[in-house]
Amino acid sequence: MIRSDLNFSKLPNIINDLNTILVPPVCFGCNARLYRGEQILCVSCRAQLPLTEFNFSTENSLDRVFYGRIPIQKAASYLYFYENGLVQNLLHYLKYRNQPRISHLLGKWYGEILKQDDALPKIDMVIPVPLHPKKLKKRGYNQVAGFGQEIAIQLKADYREDILSKTSHTRTQTQKSRIFRWQHEKPVFKLLYPSILHRCRILLVDDVVTTGATLEACSKVLLEVGEVEVYIATMAMVP
């Protein structure tokens, strides 16, 4: 006989507690055990995240990456990316160890910061830098998607993955000069449904900025629509 006073609403918590006992979740930063209330990172590792503290009111080093290259409105990044550092380890799990929830958590954290930034105007649409279909099929997800979705929720903006598509399956371009890229490479990104972007304020999101070439190429395509403002937000940047 089933007890009538059993509270079935507590079953998910009970199941989660059992799973935690059998397979304790660990921090992606230091491998220490996570406790209730901690997600992805332990409290200690989260406190050690190298925040850029960039905002949309004052000039920063990411803004200067795009000077003279593309007329975006403003750029900001959540974290600094250091070789062999905490952020590199976190993003490695995100991109290569099938951990898309990291993207959602970083987006939630950064979205809460952006929501409080009075210098950031009302964003109409959040658009992620797309993956080529071959890479998307291989990985199973765009590592930037969760980041963009959570930011869009915080900013009460539309989230659209179908605006930009990547048409060329290219390797990293960090070793090529800008002049070489401009002179020798075909357009990598294609704009879909340009009419819906008219007079839009767009927040373009990506994972890590190194040379800024990818964001430059995406912004160029978006700005071809006319009467469009492009802002940039990324998970991290190489200082």
C-alpha positions as a LaTeX table, in Angstrom:
\begin{tabular}{lrrr}
\hline
Residue & $x$ (\AA) & $y$ (\AA) & $z$ (\AA) \\
\hline
Met1 & 0.00 & 0.00 & 0.00 \\
Ile2 & 1.26 & 3.48 & $-0.88$ \\
Arg3 & 1.39 & 5.88 & 2.02 \\
Ser4 & $-0.99$ & 8.77 & 1.43 \\
Asp5 & 1.21 & 11.18 & 3.38 \\
Leu6 & 4.30 & 10.60 & 1.19 \\
Asn7 & 5.51 & 13.89 & $-0.30$ \\
Phe8 & 6.28 & 13.05 & $-3.91$ \\
Ser9 & 7.57 & 16.58 & $-4.54$ \\
Lys10 & 10.69 & 15.65 & $-2.54$ \\
Leu11 & 11.54 & 12.61 & $-4.72$ \\
Pro12 & 13.82 & 14.55 & $-7.12$ \\
Asn13 & 15.89 & 15.80 & $-4.17$ \\
Ile14 & 16.10 & 12.30 & $-2.74$ \\
Ile15 & 17.21 & 10.88 & $-6.10$ \\
Asn16 & 19.78 & 13.65 & $-6.53$ \\
Asp17 & 21.14 & 12.98 & $-3.05$ \\
Leu18 & 21.49 & 9.27 & $-3.86$ \\
Asn19 & 23.30 & 10.06 & $-7.11$ \\
Thr20 & 25.60 & 12.42 & $-5.21$ \\
Ile21 & 26.50 & 9.64 & $-2.76$ \\
Leu22 & 27.13 & 7.10 & $-5.53$ \\
Val23 & 28.95 & 9.46 & $-7.93$ \\
Pro24 & 30.05 & 12.59 & $-6.04$ \\
Pro25 & 30.30 & 15.62 & $-8.34$ \\
Val26 & 33.68 & 17.28 & $-8.41$ \\
Cys27 & 34.89 & 20.80 & $-9.15$ \\
Phe28 & 36.10 & 21.32 & $-12.72$ \\
Gly29 & 38.75 & 23.63 & $-11.36$ \\
Cys30 & 40.44 & 21.69 & $-8.55$ \\
Asn31 & 38.70 & 18.27 & $-8.55$ \\
Ala32 & 37.50 & 18.75 & $-4.98$ \\
Arg33 & 34.09 & 17.34 & $-4.11$ \\
Leu34 & 31.17 & 19.70 & $-4.67$ \\
Tyr35 & 28.55 & 20.14 & $-1.99$ \\
Arg36 & 24.88 & 21.08 & $-2.23$ \\
Gly37 & 24.50 & 24.54 & $-3.73$ \\
Glu38 & 27.80 & 24.35 & $-5.63$ \\
Gln39 & 27.71 & 23.90 & $-9.40$ \\
Ile40 & 30.63 & 23.20 & $-11.75$ \\
Leu41 & 33.07 & 25.09 & $-9.51$ \\
Cys42 & 33.56 & 25.00 & $-5.77$ \\
Val43 & 33.23 & 28.23 & $-3.82$ \\
Ser44 & 37.01 & 28.56 & $-3.58$ \\
Cys45 & 37.59 & 28.22 & $-7.35$ \\
Arg46 & 34.76 & 30.57 & $-8.20$ \\
Ala47 & 36.36 & 33.17 & $-5.94$ \\
Gln48 & 39.59 & 32.74 & $-7.90$ \\
Leu49 & 38.04 & 33.34 & $-11.34$ \\
Pro50 & 40.10 & 36.08 & $-13.04$ \\
Leu51 & 37.32 & 38.61 & $-13.68$ \\
Thr52 & 38.11 & 41.36 & $-16.17$ \\
Glu53 & 35.62 & 43.77 & $-14.54$ \\
Phe54 & 35.08 & 45.32 & $-17.99$ \\
Asn55 & 31.87 & 47.27 & $-18.49$ \\
Phe56 & 30.10 & 49.03 & $-21.32$ \\
Ser57 & 30.81 & 52.57 & $-20.13$ \\
Thr58 & 34.60 & 52.83 & $-20.16$ \\
Glu59 & 37.17 & 51.84 & $-22.76$ \\
Asn60 & 38.95 & 48.53 & $-22.20$ \\
Ser61 & 41.62 & 46.42 & $-23.88$ \\
Leu62 & 39.05 & 44.35 & $-25.78$ \\
Asp63 & 37.61 & 47.50 & $-27.35$ \\
Arg64 & 41.08 & 48.35 & $-28.62$ \\
Val65 & 41.35 & 44.98 & $-30.38$ \\
Phe66 & 38.72 & 46.16 & $-32.86$ \\
Tyr67 & 39.82 & 49.78 & $-33.36$ \\
Gly68 & 40.34 & 50.53 & $-37.04$ \\
Arg69 & 39.00 & 47.13 & $-38.00$ \\
Ile70 & 35.22 & 47.13 & $-37.57$ \\
Pro71 & 32.83 & 49.81 & $-36.22$ \\
Ile72 & 31.26 & 47.92 & $-33.35$ \\
Gln73 & 29.68 & 49.88 & $-30.51$ \\
Lys74 & 31.41 & 48.27 & $-27.53$ \\
Ala75 & 32.99 & 45.02 & $-26.39$ \\
Ala76 & 33.46 & 43.32 & $-23.03$ \\
Ser77 & 34.61 & 39.98 & $-21.71$ \\
Tyr78 & 33.78 & 38.15 & $-18.49$ \\
Leu79 & 37.11 & 36.47 & $-17.69$ \\
Tyr80 & 40.80 & 36.54 & $-18.50$ \\
Phe81 & 42.19 & 33.44 & $-20.22$ \\
Tyr82 & 45.67 & 32.43 & $-18.99$ \\
Glu83 & 47.64 & 29.47 & $-20.26$ \\
Asn84 & 47.33 & 26.50 & $-17.87$ \\
Gly85 & 44.93 & 28.54 & $-15.74$ \\
Leu86 & 41.53 & 27.87 & $-14.24$ \\
Val87 & 39.60 & 29.35 & $-17.18$ \\
Gln88 & 41.55 & 27.29 & $-19.73$ \\
Asn89 & 40.73 & 24.14 & $-17.79$ \\
Leu90 & 37.06 & 25.10 & $-17.53$ \\
Leu91 & 36.72 & 25.84 & $-21.25$ \\
His92 & 38.56 & 22.64 & $-22.14$ \\
Tyr93 & 35.83 & 20.66 & $-20.36$ \\
Leu94 & 33.20 & 22.77 & $-22.12$ \\
Lys95 & 34.54 & 22.26 & $-25.64$ \\
Tyr96 & 36.11 & 18.80 & $-25.56$ \\
Arg97 & 34.61 & 16.87 & $-22.63$ \\
Asn98 & 30.91 & 17.18 & $-23.41$ \\
Gln99 & 30.08 & 19.66 & $-20.66$ \\
Pro100 & 27.70 & 22.24 & $-22.23$ \\
Arg101 & 26.28 & 23.06 & $-18.79$ \\
Ile102 & 29.46 & 25.09 & $-18.19$ \\
Ser103 & 28.33 & 27.41 & $-20.97$ \\
His104 & 24.94 & 27.90 & $-19.31$ \\
Leu105 & 26.45 & 28.62 & $-15.91$ \\
Leu106 & 28.93 & 31.19 & $-17.26$ \\
Gly107 & 26.10 & 32.81 & $-19.21$ \\
Lys108 & 23.93 & 33.03 & $-16.12$ \\
Trp109 & 26.71 & 34.58 & $-14.06$ \\
Tyr110 & 27.73 & 37.07 & $-16.73$ \\
Gly111 & 24.13 & 37.83 & $-17.69$ \\
Glu112 & 23.44 & 38.92 & $-14.10$ \\
Ile113 & 26.36 & 41.35 & $-14.36$ \\
Leu114 & 25.30 & 42.71 & $-17.75$ \\
Lys115 & 21.74 & 43.21 & $-16.51$ \\
Gln116 & 23.08 & 45.63 & $-13.90$ \\
Asp117 & 25.22 & 47.58 & $-16.41$ \\
Asp118 & 23.29 & 50.79 & $-17.09$ \\
Ala119 & 25.68 & 51.71 & $-19.92$ \\
Leu120 & 24.54 & 48.73 & $-21.99$ \\
Pro121 & 21.45 & 49.80 & $-23.95$ \\
Lys122 & 18.43 & 47.58 & $-24.49$ \\
Ile123 & 19.61 & 44.62 & $-26.53$ \\
Asp124 & 17.11 & 43.31 & $-29.07$ \\
Met125 & 18.86 & 40.11 & $-30.08$ \\
Val126 & 21.66 & 37.86 & $-28.84$ \\
Ile127 & 23.48 & 35.97 & $-31.60$ \\
Pro128 & 26.22 & 33.35 & $-31.03$ \\
Val129 & 29.21 & 32.89 & $-33.29$ \\
Pro130 & 28.19 & 29.78 & $-35.26$ \\
Leu131 & 30.06 & 26.53 & $-35.76$ \\
His132 & 30.47 & 24.92 & $-39.16$ \\
Pro133 & 27.86 & 22.12 & $-39.55$ \\
Lys134 & 30.61 & 19.47 & $-39.62$ \\
Lys135 & 32.07 & 20.63 & $-36.33$ \\
Leu136 & 28.60 & 21.05 & $-34.82$ \\
Lys137 & 27.72 & 17.48 & $-35.75$ \\
Lys138 & 30.98 & 16.16 & $-34.34$ \\
Arg139 & 30.73 & 18.06 & $-31.03$ \\
Gly140 & 26.94 & 17.81 & $-30.73$ \\
Tyr141 & 26.46 & 21.39 & $-29.54$ \\
Asn142 & 27.73 & 24.93 & $-30.03$ \\
Gln143 & 29.78 & 25.70 & $-26.93$ \\
Val144 & 28.59 & 29.33 & $-27.03$ \\
Ala145 & 24.87 & 28.50 & $-27.20$ \\
Gly146 & 24.17 & 28.13 & $-23.48$ \\
Phe147 & 26.18 & 31.27 & $-22.74$ \\
Gly148 & 24.09 & 33.27 & $-25.21$ \\
Gln149 & 20.77 & 31.76 & $-24.12$ \\
Glu150 & 21.31 & 32.63 & $-20.47$ \\
Ile151 & 22.42 & 36.18 & $-21.27$ \\
Ala152 & 19.36 & 36.65 & $-23.47$ \\
Ile153 & 17.12 & 35.55 & $-20.59$ \\
Gln154 & 18.74 & 38.05 & $-18.24$ \\
Leu155 & 18.55 & 40.89 & $-20.78$ \\
Lys156 & 15.02 & 39.95 & $-21.94$ \\
Ala157 & 16.26 & 39.75 & $-25.51$ \\
Asp158 & 15.59 & 37.33 & $-28.37$ \\
Tyr159 & 18.12 & 34.55 & $-28.81$ \\
Arg160 & 18.70 & 33.49 & $-32.43$ \\
Glu161 & 21.06 & 30.78 & $-33.67$ \\
Asp162 & 19.71 & 30.92 & $-37.21$ \\
Ile163 & 20.95 & 34.39 & $-38.20$ \\
Leu164 & 24.58 & 33.54 & $-38.96$ \\
Ser165 & 25.92 & 30.40 & $-40.58$ \\
Lys166 & 29.50 & 29.33 & $-41.10$ \\
Thr167 & 30.12 & 28.37 & $-44.70$ \\
Ser168 & 33.81 & 27.45 & $-44.58$ \\
His169 & 35.41 & 24.85 & $-42.35$ \\
Thr170 & 38.60 & 26.70 & $-41.41$ \\
Arg171 & 41.36 & 26.00 & $-38.96$ \\
Thr172 & 42.57 & 28.55 & $-36.46$ \\
Gln173 & 43.64 & 31.84 & $-37.98$ \\
Thr174 & 45.79 & 33.13 & $-35.12$ \\
Gln175 & 49.04 & 32.66 & $-37.03$ \\
Lys176 & 47.88 & 34.63 & $-40.08$ \\
Ser177 & 48.20 & 38.36 & $-40.39$ \\
Arg178 & 45.07 & 40.48 & $-40.85$ \\
Ile179 & 46.30 & 41.68 & $-44.25$ \\
Phe180 & 46.75 & 38.07 & $-45.41$ \\
Arg181 & 43.24 & 37.18 & $-44.31$ \\
Trp182 & 41.68 & 40.20 & $-45.99$ \\
Gln183 & 43.48 & 39.53 & $-49.27$ \\
His184 & 43.28 & 35.76 & $-49.59$ \\
Glu185 & 40.28 & 34.35 & $-47.79$ \\
Lys186 & 36.71 & 34.09 & $-48.97$ \\
Pro187 & 33.87 & 35.13 & $-46.65$ \\
Val188 & 33.52 & 32.54 & $-43.89$ \\
Phe189 & 30.11 & 33.59 & $-42.51$ \\
Lys190 & 26.78 & 34.06 & $-44.22$ \\
Leu191 & 23.86 & 36.17 & $-43.04$ \\
Leu192 & 20.37 & 34.65 & $-43.06$ \\
Tyr193 & 17.09 & 36.57 & $-42.71$ \\
Pro194 & 18.70 & 40.05 & $-42.87$ \\
Ser195 & 15.33 & 41.83 & $-42.89$ \\
Ile196 & 14.62 & 40.98 & $-39.25$ \\
Leu197 & 17.84 & 42.73 & $-38.17$ \\
His198 & 16.75 & 46.17 & $-39.36$ \\
Arg199 & 17.39 & 48.73 & $-36.59$ \\
Cys200 & 18.40 & 45.98 & $-34.15$ \\
Arg201 & 20.84 & 46.26 & $-31.29$ \\
Ile202 & 22.72 & 42.96 & $-31.44$ \\
Leu203 & 24.88 & 41.34 & $-28.79$ \\
Leu204 & 27.30 & 38.98 & $-30.54$ \\
Val205 & 28.69 & 36.33 & $-28.17$ \\
Asp206 & 31.70 & 34.02 & $-28.38$ \\
Asp207 & 33.92 & 31.95 & $-26.12$ \\
Val208 & 37.56 & 33.17 & $-26.22$ \\
Val209 & 39.01 & 36.19 & $-28.01$ \\
Thr210 & 42.59 & 35.92 & $-29.24$ \\
Thr211 & 43.13 & 37.98 & $-32.40$ \\
Gly212 & 39.46 & 38.97 & $-32.73$ \\
Ala213 & 39.38 & 37.71 & $-36.34$ \\
Thr214 & 36.26 & 35.58 & $-35.94$ \\
Leu215 & 34.25 & 38.32 & $-34.22$ \\
Glu216 & 35.47 & 40.82 & $-36.79$ \\
Ala217 & 34.22 & 38.62 & $-39.64$ \\
Cys218 & 30.83 & 38.05 & $-37.99$ \\
Ser219 & 30.38 & 41.74 & $-37.16$ \\
Lys220 & 31.21 & 42.74 & $-40.72$ \\
Val221 & 28.43 & 40.52 & $-42.07$ \\
Leu222 & 25.90 & 41.81 & $-39.51$ \\
Leu223 & 26.74 & 45.46 & $-40.18$ \\
Glu224 & 26.09 & 45.02 & $-43.89$ \\
Val225 & 22.38 & 45.15 & $-43.09$ \\
Gly226 & 22.56 & 48.85 & $-42.23$ \\
Glu227 & 21.10 & 50.67 & $-39.21$ \\
Val228 & 22.38 & 47.88 & $-36.98$ \\
Glu229 & 24.37 & 48.28 & $-33.78$ \\
Val230 & 26.72 & 45.47 & $-32.79$ \\
Tyr231 & 27.96 & 44.89 & $-29.24$ \\
Ile232 & 30.25 & 42.04 & $-28.25$ \\
Ala233 & 30.39 & 39.89 & $-25.11$ \\
Thr234 & 32.65 & 36.88 & $-24.62$ \\
Met235 & 33.35 & 34.31 & $-21.97$ \\
Ala236 & 37.04 & 35.13 & $-21.89$ \\
Met237 & 39.87 & 36.96 & $-23.61$ \\
Val238 & 43.61 & 36.45 & $-23.81$ \\
Pro239 & 45.14 & 39.49 & $-22.09$ \\
\hline
\end{tabular}
